[in-house]
Amino acid sequence: MALFWDFYRGELRSTVQTGVCEEYDFVKGECKLGSNLKTVAFLPQIVDLVTLVLVVGLTFLGSWFRQDSLVNKLERASHLAKDCGELFAAIGAVITFSYVFYEPFLHVAFKIIFLSYMYGQILGYILTVITNYLRSSEETVISPVH
């Protein structure tokens, strides 16, 4: 809800303004002057398939082995997902700040950096929830009934 709520207008929004802002109107909640200003759909801004595939792929490649139970595999994967997101965010930051400073590129670079971190956190959270559910199911089956 916090992502889609426009606090300035008191309404739900489905678009955001992108570009390099030089003069922002805090009353209207929009940029009045800047370069490459566009209004775009919000949801596609939080999707980057390459970053998502890299985080998910590296998570499962690094945590999925033949031995051990499904719960243990998922628990390892939940920890590794967060690490993968942080790793790709760090790589993105190093690459971004190794290039020539070009301000319009920075918002795109930071988007990818934070998306990789976000994907790792979301994947880790989902895997932790599944692990906790499976573990509680096992404990319910194992525990004696009083």
Summary of the structure (lengths in Angstrom):
residues: 146
radius of gyration: 20.6
end to end distance: 43.0
largest distance: 69.9
contacts: 373
relative contact order: 0.12
helix: 60%
strand: 18%
